[in-house]
Amino acid sequence: MLPFPGTQRRLLAARNWLSLEPDLAWDTSRKRMWANWHVEGEMEPFTKVIHPQ
C-alpha cells in the first residue's frame, strides 16, 4: 500500500473520503486528475496529481 501524499502514513484512523477532479486548466493538452483525500480533523486534504501516461 502506498503512503498518503505528503505523509508516511498508510492508514488513516479517521473518517475520510476521496474526491477526483479533472484539471480545468486552459491548456487542454494537460489531462490530469486531482485526487483529494478529505480526512476528518485535518484542515487541508491530502492531494495527489495523477498524470496520464
Legacy VTK file of the C-alpha trace (Angstrom):
# vtk DataFile Version 3.0
C-alpha trace
ASCII
DATASET POLYDATA
POINTS 53 float
0.000 0.000 0.000
1.348 3.449 -0.907
1.545 6.208 1.726
-0.834 9.153 1.556
0.621 12.141 -0.333
2.819 14.338 1.823
2.962 11.832 4.698
4.472 8.489 5.595
1.102 7.213 6.822
-0.540 4.285 5.065
-3.669 4.123 7.199
-5.956 6.859 8.475
-7.731 6.360 11.800
-10.472 8.869 10.967
-13.454 9.112 8.673
-12.327 10.078 5.201
-13.463 10.290 1.598
-11.820 10.746 -1.796
-12.747 13.252 -4.492
-11.445 13.005 -8.065
-11.450 16.249 -10.034
-10.358 16.860 -13.641
-7.794 19.611 -14.222
-9.693 22.533 -15.717
-6.613 24.422 -16.898
-6.832 26.429 -20.100
-4.270 24.082 -21.709
-6.393 21.095 -22.771
-3.297 19.008 -23.546
-2.735 18.686 -19.779
-5.217 15.944 -18.984
-4.588 15.489 -15.298
-6.761 14.409 -12.403
-6.523 15.666 -8.833
-7.066 13.064 -6.100
-8.034 14.752 -2.818
-8.424 12.711 0.374
-10.571 14.663 2.826
-9.968 13.484 6.397
-11.965 14.364 9.482
-9.886 16.603 11.767
-7.425 17.703 9.032
-7.525 21.317 7.810
-6.426 20.515 4.233
-6.947 17.405 2.107
-4.071 15.128 1.142
-3.641 15.861 -2.586
-2.027 13.967 -5.433
-1.938 14.841 -9.130
-2.485 11.902 -11.456
-0.768 12.300 -14.841
-1.724 10.134 -17.815
0.984 8.009 -19.349
LINES 1 54
53 0 1 2 3 4 5 6 7 8 9 10 11 12 13 14 15 16 17 18 19 20 21 22 23 24 25 26 27 28 29 30 31 32 33 34 35 36 37 38 39 40 41 42 43 44 45 46 47 48 49 50 51 52
